[in-house]
């Protein structure tokens, strides 16, 4: 399966799409993500795992929390092409402070 196909397949699920869009603002822990996407914490954790396995997200431990952020800069481009309304995101070269992996 091509990398582009993996990205589109991962973003084809509504919950995963909302998660990635929410993470365009920067890294977040699951405790911040699940209320935003209006799903249970366990559902969001499963979807975060799928996004991480696909290479779209990365995670890091900070004490007891695991923080998730965008790993593949092409996802930022997908949201730009779709006309994401977050103007501050669209004006940046990349969606993440500190840069996405290229």
C-alpha positions in Angstrom: 0.0 0.0 0.0 1.4 3.4 -0.9 2.1 6.0 1.7 -0.6 8.4 0.3 -3.2 5.6 0.4 -2.3 4.9 4.0 -2.8 8.6 4.9 -6.2 8.8 3.1 -7.3 5.5 4.6 -6.4 6.6 8.1 -8.2 10.0 7.6 -11.3 8.3 6.1 -12.7 7.6 9.6 -14.5 10.6 11.1 -13.1 10.2 14.6 -9.5 9.9 13.3 -10.1 13.0 11.1 -11.3 15.0 14.0 -8.4 13.9 16.1 -5.8 14.9 13.5 -7.5 18.2 12.9 -7.5 18.9 16.7 -3.8 18.1 16.8 -3.0 20.7 14.1 -2.9 23.2 17.0 -0.1 21.2 18.7 0.5 18.2 20.9 -2.2 17.0 23.3 -2.9 14.2 25.7 -5.8 11.8 25.3 -7.5 13.5 28.2 -7.7 16.7 26.1 -8.6 14.9 22.9 -11.6 12.7 23.8 -13.9 15.4 25.0 -13.2 17.4 21.9 -14.1 14.5 19.5 -17.0 13.5 21.7 -16.0 9.8 22.0 -15.0 7.7 25.0 -11.4 7.7 26.1 -11.0 4.1 25.1 -12.3 4.7 21.6 -9.9 7.7 21.2 -7.0 5.7 22.5 -7.7 2.9 19.9 -7.9 5.5 17.1 -4.7 7.2 18.3 -2.9 3.9 18.2 -4.1 3.4 14.6 -2.9 6.9 13.6 0.4 6.3 15.3 0.9 2.9 13.6 0.2 4.5 10.2 2.9 7.1 10.9 0.6 10.1 10.9 1.1 10.7 14.7 3.9 10.3 17.1 3.8 10.2 20.9 6.0 11.0 23.8 5.7 10.4 27.5 5.6 13.4 29.9 5.3 12.0 33.4 2.1 10.0 33.5 0.7 11.5 30.3 1.4 10.5 26.8 1.3 13.4 24.4 0.4 13.0 20.7 1.4 15.2 17.8 1.5 15.2 14.0 4.5 13.2 12.7 3.9 13.4 8.9 3.9 16.9 7.4 1.8 15.7 4.4 -1.2 15.6 6.7 -0.9 19.3 7.2 -1.0 19.7 3.4 -4.1 17.6 3.2 -5.9 20.0 5.6 -4.6 23.0 3.8 -5.9 21.7 0.5 -9.3 21.0 2.2 -9.4 24.7 3.3 -9.0 24.2 7.0 -10.5 27.3 8.7 -7.6 27.7 11.2 -5.9 30.6 9.5 -2.9 30.5 11.8 -2.3 27.0 10.6 -2.7 27.8 6.9 -0.1 30.6 7.1 2.6 28.4 8.6 5.0 26.2 6.5 4.0 23.3 8.7 1.3 22.8 11.2 3.4 22.0 14.2 5.7 24.2 16.3 9.1 22.5 16.2 8.3 21.1 12.7 6.8 17.9 11.4 9.0 15.1 10.2 9.7 15.3 6.5 
